[in-house]
Amino acid sequence: MGLRFDLRAANWVAYLTDSKRPLPRLEQRWEEAEALRMFLRSFGENFLTSLEYSRVFRRQAHQALKALEELRHDWRHPEESRRLAEALSELRQILSERPWTALIVPGGKDRRLDHVLCSKSFLQGLVGIRPTDPGLILQLDSPPDSNFSLTDIFPAFRTALANSNQWPGILIWSNSGDSEFFPLPSRQHGVHDRSRWLFSHLATAYGVDLELLKQQYCHEFPEESRRQTEVVVIQLSDIHIGSKEAGLRIPRLQQLVRNLIAEIGENRRYVFRACLKNA
């Protein structure tokens, strides 16, 4: 299955594809309503699967859109939120029941390549490998602007952010919570071969082992795993090493640095700078 979506509807896509996520915050009623309406109206043409499944999903999207139009009050009210969740429940149930989900991540450096990665034909080629596969491939319907922000959209997106120096690529996560990022070439040459290899192997996998798949991918395409890594500078100041207070704070400081490295990713070179003052 494949689903194309507008970046403005990313919160709704996250909600529908993850049964553990809460209903998006509806602070801006009109904007949120319009984003959801546009998403549901274009669902039929943006959802790629077998003909049998397509009819079912189109019907459910139409029913959800009809129920949405009947909501006339403030969505922030508990009763209206409950009715909205009910309107989306059937669509959500099917979309969230899958062994794995993949997100095609543009690189943001080569616009022509990004347009290929966001094209419907590219997604059709990947879905066509096995149209009835229960996995879900997500794709932006257009490359994002140079300045954009994503906040808490997909839990696994931290893995993609930790590998931002290797974009473009494909982020894959499983229902168990595992996730891996698979880099694609920064030029058009080789993108189709690598992505088709990846989804061919993913489609035939029973009980997805993403770590093993990543090892196989790196063995098959070693040039993608040898990309130049970024250098991250972590600067610490006013540590006051030698003072009594510093002795108490150092363990917490060490843990904060470990957490930062875990969040940013370990596949980078780190340079630590400390600005010291006399205790």
Secondary structure, DSSP 8 states (H G I E B T S, - for coil): -EEEE-GGGHHHHHHHH-TTS-----SSHHHHHHHHHHHHHTHHHHEES-HHHHHHHHHHHHHHHHHHHT--S-TTSHHHHHHHHHHHHHHHHHHH--SEEEEEE--SS-HHHHHHHT-HHHHHHHHTTSTT-S-EEEEESS---SS----SS-TTHHHHHHTGGG-SEEEEEETTS-EEEEE--SSSTTHHHHHHHHHHHHHT-SS--HHHHHHHHHHH-HHHHT----EEEEEEE---TTSHHHHHHHHHHHHHHHHHHHHH-SSSEEEEEEE----
